[in-house]
Amino acid sequence: DSIKISPKKRNSIIAVVIVIVIIFTGIIAMFALNTSENSIKRFYRAIENQNANKMLDCVPDDFIDDLIEDYDTSKKEIKSALERYLKDDWTANYVYNDYNPGTSIDVILIYNEKVSKFDLDDVAEELEDIGFLVEDEFDPEDMKKAELYHVDFNNNDNRYQIMYTFKYKGKWYCSNALNLVEHAARLYA
């Protein structure tokens, strides 16, 4: 005896299975993209696209909340400040002559080292000093992991940036993104 399933019920079961597969694929992709290296790549993609929204995604919401309180501003004004900073100041002051905004920035991770639990406090202290913010929604003491990178973004082994990535409330962030967002907010928000 075989169980008879109507075509309508069979189609419903297939649809549910497809939805479950899509959800699991999304969850797996989300965890796969939430890496230390990808936090650096997200930072550079936001710069190369001069995209304020993507740059805001590169910093913890708690950090944005502190900027809003300390600079008596709004997220909308911070976004506007970032747009101005990325299009004007960053391009004028930090980009070498061979870079045109909107073109791809080749990011090569030259060196990487995990920060020991002993040195994690030093990284937390550096993050606390960004902008010397008074508000304390963003608490680097909640950071569980950090890594140090030497990043070549100009295909020139003689010139590279040193940056930290850190895991905060389950997501990886790049310290340079916090510096850039704070600087733009301080100048223009």
HELIX and SHEET records of a PDB file:
HELIX    1   1 PRO A    7  LEU A   33  1                                  27    
HELIX    2   2 SER A   36  GLU A   48  1                                  13    
HELIX    3   3 ALA A   52  LEU A   56  1                                   5    
HELIX    4   4 ASP A   61  ASP A   70  1                                  10    
HELIX    5   5 LYS A   75  ARG A   84  1                                  10    
HELIX    6   6 TYR A   85  ASP A   89  3                                   5    
HELIX    7   7 TRP A   90  TYR A   94  1                                   5    
HELIX    8   8 LEU A  120  GLU A  128  1                                   9    
HELIX    9   9 ILE A  130  PHE A  132  5                                   3    
HELIX   10  10 PRO A  140  ASP A  142  5                                   3    
HELIX   11  11 SER A  175  TYR A  188  1                                  14    
SHEET    1   A 4 ILE A 108  LYS A 114  0                                        
SHEET    2   A 4 MET A 143  ASP A 152 -1                                        
SHEET    3   A 4 GLN A 161  TYR A 168 -1                                        
SHEET    4   A 4 LYS A 171  CYS A 174 -1                                        
END                                                                             
